[in-house]
Amino acid sequence: MPNHSNDTGITAPVFAMLCLLLSGTAQAVSLGQIDTFGDGLQGWRMGFSQTTADHMAIIADGGPDADADGIGDSYLQVNSDSTEPFGGRRLTFFNTDQWQGDYTAAGITAIAMDVKNFSPNEVLNLRLGINGGFVDSTGTSIIGGTFTTSRISLVSSPNWTRVVFSLLPGDLIASDVGKSSNTPGNDVQATLANVWELRLLNSATASWAGAPVTATLGVDNIQAVPLPPALALFASGLVVLLPRRRKQNLQS
């Protein structure tokens, strides 16, 4: 799809990025930061405010660190309905607040989180996506663009699973933006040096928008981490699944 320009000659993706950068200075991302959803959505959203309200909620109990009776530990629950004509068709949600910044300088080479597929009949293909970069010297295009990790297939389960998405440059895939005004990935190093959107989505292919699906996903403890050196030796596209046990089981 061609990049449409306004009367300034700046293409739509660049104009959108400039508006974002001029709207205020974002908090710099830092190694170890974590979203536990103990105090609301923490800036995560699903597009329009009504779509967010209809499809995202904080559940007070039942998170990965709840007690043996499932009491305590709030988490984020996101649902989508593939039959909806507009927002909410896709299990795609994003953050443009505390997850902005220079991931390379911060030493962030992976994002870890706890996930749970509540959908009885859907296998989810989860991907982490990043968007960012810099305006080029002509001021008309972006060096960087959108990238996603490889997919992780998450089956329906009564248990939480800890997953780690590698953000090593060789593990990231330039994503298909479809009808989006964003820029398909062209320089992964530039994107990692100036990330301005982090998102989680469901798609069998490297899509930025995600695929329509009727599903419900639980998410908790989204954390910026360094990829363990031993794991960094594996093949490109690494996504790690780790069994998640409740804290009291680990302490016993």
GUVO-87665 format. One record per residue: residue in one letter; y, z, x of N, C-alpha, C in turn. Coordinates in steps of 0.05 Angstrom, whole numbers, plus 32768, in hexadecimal, padded with zeros to 4 digits. Each point is the difference from the previous one (the first is absolute). Example, Ala and Ser with C-alpha at 12.3 -4.5 7.8 and 13.67 -1.06 7.14 Angstrom:
2
a7F8E809C8108801880007FEE801880008012;s80157FF27FF98018800180108016800E7FF1;
% end
This chain:
252
m7FE880008011801880007FEF801980008012;p80137FEF7FFB80187FFF80118010801A7FFD;n800E80068016801280188000801B7FF87FF5;h800780097FE880197FF97FF48017800F800D;s80177FF380018018800C800D801580067FEB;n801080148006801880057FEF80177FF0800C;d801880037FF680167FEF8009800A8007801C;t7FF48015800C80078007801B7FEF7FF18014;g7FEB7FF37FF77FEE7FF280127FEA8011800A;i7FFF80197FF97FEB801280087FE97FFE7FED;t7FE87FFC800B7FE87FFD7FEF7FFA801A7FF2;a7FF17FFE7FEA7FFA80187FEF7FF28016800F;p7FEB7FFB80117FF48016800E8013800F8013;v80127FF0800E8013800C8012801580107FF0;f80097FF57FEA8014800D7FF07FF5801B7FF5;a7FE780007FF77FF380187FF77FFE80158016;m7FF97FF780187FFD80138016801B800B8008;l80157FEF8000801B800A8007800980157FEC;c7FFB7FFB7FE6800880137FEB7FF2801B8005;l7FE77FFE80077FF080198005800C800F8018;l80067FF28015800A800D8018801C800C7FFC;l80107FF27FEF801B80097FFB800280177FEB;s7FE980057FF2800080147FEB8000801C800B;g7FFB8003801A8000801A800C7FEB80028016;t8003801380117FEE800480167FE7800F7FF7;a7FE97FF480037FE7800D7FF87FF880148014;q7FF280147FF77FF4801480117FEC7FF38012;a80018006801B7FEE7FF480137FE4800B7FFC;v7FED7FEE80007FE480087FFE7FF8800F8019;s7FEE80137FFD7FF7801080177FE280058000;l7FF5800280187FE3800480037FF9801B7FF3;g7FEB80007FEF7FF780197FF4800B80057FE4;q80157FF17FF8800C80057FE67FEB7FFB7FEA;i8002800E7FEA7FEB7FFF7FEC800B80037FE4;d7FF77FF17FED800780037FE47FE8800D7FF1;t800580187FF67FEA800F7FF3800480017FE2;f80177FF67FF680057FFE7FE38001801C7FF2;g80088014800F8004801A7FF5801B80037FF1;d80127FED8005801A80017FF380097FE57FF5;g7FED7FF37FF280077FE77FF27FF67FE7800F;l800B7FE97FF87FF67FE7800A80087FFA801D;q8014800F800A80097FFE801C80097FE48007;g800D7FF27FED800B7FE680067FED7FE97FFB;w7FE780057FF97FED7FEA7FFA80067FF67FE4;r7FFE7FE67FFD80067FF47FE67FF17FE67FFC;m80037FF57FE87FF27FE87FF880137FEB7FF5;g80167FFD800D80147FED7FF68014800D7FEE;f80037FF77FE78014800B7FEE7FF9801D7FF9;s8015800F7FF97FFC801D7FFB7FED80057FE9;q80017FEF7FEB7FEE80037FE97FE37FFB8008;t7FFC7FEC80117FE57FFA80097FF580178010;t8011800B80117FF8801880107FF880177FED;a801180057FEC7FFB80167FEE7FE67FFC7FF0;d7FFA7FE77FF97FE97FFA7FEF7FE680008010;h80017FFB801A7FE87FFB80107FFC80128017;m8013801380067FFD801280168005801C7FF6;a7FEF801380098003801C7FF77FF680138016;i800B801880017FF6801580117FED80117FF0;i7FE7800280097FEC80107FF37FFF801B800F;a800280167FF18004801A800D7FE7800B800E;d7FE87FF97FF67FE7800B800B7FED7FE98006;g7FEC800780117FEB7FED800580027FEF8019;g80148005801180037FF180187FEA80068014;p80017FF380177FEB800380147FFD801C800B;d801580107FFE7FFF801C800B800080147FE9;a7FF77FF87FE97FFD80137FE97FE980138006;d7FFF80167FF17FEA801280057FE67FF67FF3;a7FEB801080027FE67FF77FF680007FFA7FE2;d8013800B7FF180027FFB7FE480137FEA7FF9;g800B7FF3801580137FEA7FFB801C80097FFA;i800680198006801B800B7FFA80117FFE8019;g80197FF97FFC80137FFE801680017FE4800D;d80137FFC801280057FE8800F80077FE87FEF;s801A7FFC7FFC80097FE97FF17FFD7FE6800F;y7FFF7FEA7FF27FFD7FE6800C800D7FEB7FEF;l80047FE8800B800C7FEA7FF27FEA7FEF7FF2;q80037FFB7FE67FEE7FEE7FF2800F7FE77FF7;v7FF47FE98006800D7FE67FFA7FEC7FF07FEF;n800A7FF57FEA7FEE7FEF7FF0800D7FE57FFA;s7FEF7FEC7FFC800A7FE57FFA7FF07FF57FE9;d800C7FED7FF27FF37FF37FE980047FE18003;s7FEB7FF2800680027FE4800680097FEF7FE8;t8000800C7FE880087FF07FE8801E80027FFB;e800E8011800F801D80027FFB800E7FE7800A;p80147FF67FF2800E7FE78007801280038018;f800A801880068014800480157FF780158014;g8011801480057FF9801580127FE880107FF7;g7FF1800A80147FE980117FF97FE67FF08000;r80017FE680057FE87FF080007FF08004801A;r800E800780157FF48003801A8000801D800A;l7FEC8007800F7FFF801B800B800F7FFE801B;t801A7FFC7FFE80117FFD8018801780137FFD;f800480118014801780138000800B8003801C;f801980088003800D7FFE801A801580158004;n80098002801980158014800780137FF38014;t801A80037FFA80157FF58012801380168009;d7FF6801980008010801780087FF7800B801A;q7FF0801580007FF9800F80187FEC7FF08012;w7FF57FEA7FF77FED7FF18010800E7FE9800E;q801A7FFF8000800E7FEB80108004800A801D;g80017FEC801280068007801C7FF07FF08014;d8002800980197FF37FF380177FE5800D8005;y7FEB7FF37FF67FE5800B80037FF77FFF801D;t80097FEC800F7FF87FFE801C800B80168010;a801A80057FFE800D8016800F7FF6801B7FF8;a7FF880037FE67FF6801A7FF77FE380058008;g7FF27FEC800A7FE4800380077FED7FFF7FE9;i80097FF47FEA7FEF7FFF7FE87FEF7FE78001;t7FE6800380037FEE7FE980027FEC80007FE9;a800380127FED7FEE80017FE9800C80117FEA;i7FF87FFA7FE7800780117FE97FE6800A7FF4;a7FFE801A7FFD7FE8800C7FF48007800B7FE4;m7FED80017FEF8004800B7FE57FE680077FF3;d800180107FEB7FE880067FF080027FEF7FE6;v7FEB7FF37FF980007FEF7FE87FE780067FEF;k80037FFA7FE67FE980047FED80037FEB7FEB;n7FEA7FF17FFC7FFF7FEB7FEB7FF5800C7FE6;f801280037FED7FF8800B7FE67FF67FEB7FED;s80027FE780077FF97FE97FEF7FE17FFE7FFD;p7FF580017FE87FE380007FFD7FF37FE68007;n800E7FEA7FFE7FF37FE68003800E7FED8014;e8012800B8010800F7FEF80137FFB800A801D;v7FF97FED801180018005801D801B7FF7800A;l800F8012800C801C7FFA80097FFF7FF6801D;n80127FED800580047FF5801B801B8008800A;l80018018800C801A800B8008800A7FF5801A;r801A7FFB8001800D7FF78018801B800F8003;l800780058018801B800B800680127FE88009;g801880007FF680137FEA80078019800B800C;i800C7FF18013801A8007800B80127FE77FFF;n801980057FFC80147FEB8000801880098011;g800B7FEE801080178008801080087FEA8013;g800D8008801680097FED8014801E80008003;f800B7FEA800A801C7FFE8006800B7FE47FF8;v80197FFF7FF9800D7FE67FFA80047FF1801A;d7FF97FE6800180027FF18019801E7FFA8007;s80047FF38017801B7FFC800A80107FEE7FEE;t7FF47FEF7FF0800F7FEF7FEE8008800E7FE6;g7FF480177FFB8006800F7FE77FF47FF47FE8;t7FEC7FEE80037FF57FF27FE87FE280067FFB;s7FF3800D80127FE480057FFC7FF8801B800E;i7FE780097FFA7FF78019800A7FEA7FFC8014;i8002800E80167FEB800180147FF0801A7FFA;g7FE77FFD7FF87FF080177FF87FF07FF87FE8;g8007800A7FE97FF37FF97FE77FEA80127FF7;t7FF07FF77FED7FEC80117FF47FE47FFD800C;f7FF3801780047FE58000800B7FEF80147FF0;t7FE67FFC80007FEE80147FF47FE980068013;t7FF380167FFA7FE88006800F7FE87FF17FF3;s7FE98003800D7FE87FF67FF37FFA80117FE7;r7FEF7FF77FEF7FFB800E7FE77FEA80168005;i800180147FEF7FEB80137FFF7FF580007FE4;s7FE67FFD7FFD7FF380007FE57FFA801D7FF9;l800C80097FEA7FFD801B7FF67FF380017FE5;v7FE7800A80007FF180017FE7800880187FEF;s7FFA80007FE7800480177FEE7FF08017800A;s800D801880027FF28017800B800C801A7FF5;p7FF180157FFD800B801A7FF9800D800E8017;n7FFD7FF58018800A800D801980187FF1800B;w800F800F801080177FF4800F7FF57FF5801A;t800D7FEB800A7FF97FF4801980197FFE8012;r7FFD8008801980167FFE80137FFE7FE4800D;v80167FF1800080017FE5800C80167FFF8014;v7FFC7FEF801480147FFC801680047FE28002;f80197FF87FFC80077FE38002800D7FFC801C;s7FF47FEF8010800C7FFA801A80197FEF7FFE;l80158008800F80187FF1800280047FF3801B;l7FEA7FFF801080027FF1801980077FE37FFA;p80117FF4801080097FE47FFA7FE97FED7FFC;g7FEB8002800F7FE97FEE7FFD7FF080047FE7;d800580167FF27FF180067FE780107FF97FE7;l80187FF6800380117FF97FE97FFF7FE27FFA;i80017FFA7FE67FFD7FE47FF7801A7FF77FF2;a800A7FEA800880187FF57FF17FF87FFB7FE3;s800F800B7FEE7FF87FFF7FE4800C7FE97FF1;d7FF27FF87FEB800A7FEC7FED8013800E7FED;v80197FF77FFE8014800D7FEF80017FF37FE4;g7FF27FEA7FFC80007FF47FE5801C7FF87FF8;k800880097FE8801B7FFA7FF580158013800A;s7FF98013801180138014800A80157FF38011;s8018800C800180157FF680127FFE800C801C;n7FEB801080057FFC800B801A7FF77FEA8014;t8000800680197FF97FED80157FE380058009;p7FEF7FEB7FFF7FE58004800B80018008801D;g7FEE801080098001800B801B80017FEA8016;n80138002801280027FED80168002800E801C;d8005801B80008002800E80197FF9801E7FFB;v7FE7800780057FF6801B7FF9800E80158010;q80077FFB8019800E80148010801C80067FF5;a800E7FEC7FF6801A80047FF47FFE80107FE6;t7FEC7FFB7FF07FFC800F7FE87FFA801E8006;l7FEF800580137FF9801C80088018800E800C;a80127FF1800C8018800D800D801580077FEB;n7FFE7FF57FE8801480067FEC7FF47FFD7FE4;v7FEE80127FF97FF37FFF7FE68013800A7FEB;w80037FF17FEA8011800A7FEA7FF280027FE6;e7FE57FFA80007FF080067FE87FE380048008;l7FF480157FF57FE4800580027FF47FFF7FE4;r7FE97FF37FFD7FF47FFE7FE57FE280028002;l7FF480087FEA7FE37FFF7FFD7FFA7FEE7FE8;l7FEC7FEF80037FFA7FEC7FEC7FE27FFB7FFE;n7FF87FF27FEB7FE47FF87FFC7FFF7FE28000;s7FF17FF580137FFE7FE380017FE97FF88013;a7FF07FED7FF87FEA7FF68011800A7FEF8016;t80187FF57FFD800C7FEF8015801A800E800A;a800B7FF580168018800C800C80197FF97FF0;s8002800B7FE880167FFB7FEE801480168002;w801A7FFA7FFD8014801480008003800D7FE4;a7FFD7FF07FEB8003800B7FE57FE8800F7FF6;g7FE87FF980097FE8800C7FF57FF57FF07FE8;a7FE880077FF87FF37FF17FEB800080117FE6;p80037FF37FE97FFE800F7FE67FE5800E7FFE;v800080187FF67FE7800F7FFD800580177FEC;t7FEC80087FF1800180177FF07FF18016800E;a800F8014800B7FF480148011801280198002;t7FF48015800A800E801980057FF9800A801C;l8014800780107FFC8008801B800E801B8005;g7FF38012800E800C8019800980077FFD801E;v8017800A800880097FFF801C800D801B8007;d7FFA80098019800C8019800980017FFF801F;n80128011800B80028005801D80037FE6800F;i80147FF07FF980077FE7800F800E80098019;q7FF47FF98017800A800B801A80027FEB8015;a80158002801080047FEF80177FF1800C8018;v7FED7FF1800B7FF0800C80167FFC7FEB8016;p7FF9800A80187FF77FEE80157FE37FF97FFC;l7FF97FE780047FE47FF87FFD7FF0800C8017;p7FEB800F7FFA7FF0800C80167FF77FEB8014;p80028005801A7FF97FEC80157FE57FF47FFC;a7FEC80107FF97FE57FF57FFC7FFF7FEB7FEA;l800F80057FEB80007FED7FE9800F7FE68007;a80148003801280107FE980087FEF7FEB800F;l7FE98007800A7FEF7FEE800E7FF07FEE7FEE;f7FFF80057FE67FF17FF07FEE800D7FE57FFB;a7FF37FF07FF0800A7FE47FFB801A80017FF0;s800D7FE9800180197FFD7FF17FFB80037FE2;g8014800B7FF27FFE80037FE37FF3801A7FF9;l8000801380127FF2801A7FFB800C800F7FE9;v7FEF80097FEE800780147FEB7FE980148001;v8007801980037FED801580037FFD80117FE7;l7FE880047FF77FFA80127FE97FF38019800B;l800B80177FF87FF5801980097FF980117FE7;p7FE9800C7FFF7FF980117FE9801480177FFE;r800980067FE8801480157FFC7FF280197FF5;r80028016800D7FF480197FF6801680147FFB;r7FFD80107FEC801480147FF9800380148017;k8018800C80028006801280167FEC80178001;q7FF9800B7FE87FEF801780017FE47FFA800A;n7FF87FE67FFD7FE67FF8800B80017FFF801E;l80177FF6800A80037FFE801D8002801C800D;q800A80137FF28004801A800B7FE780117FFE;s7FED7FF97FEF7FE880107FFC7FEB7FFB8015;
% end
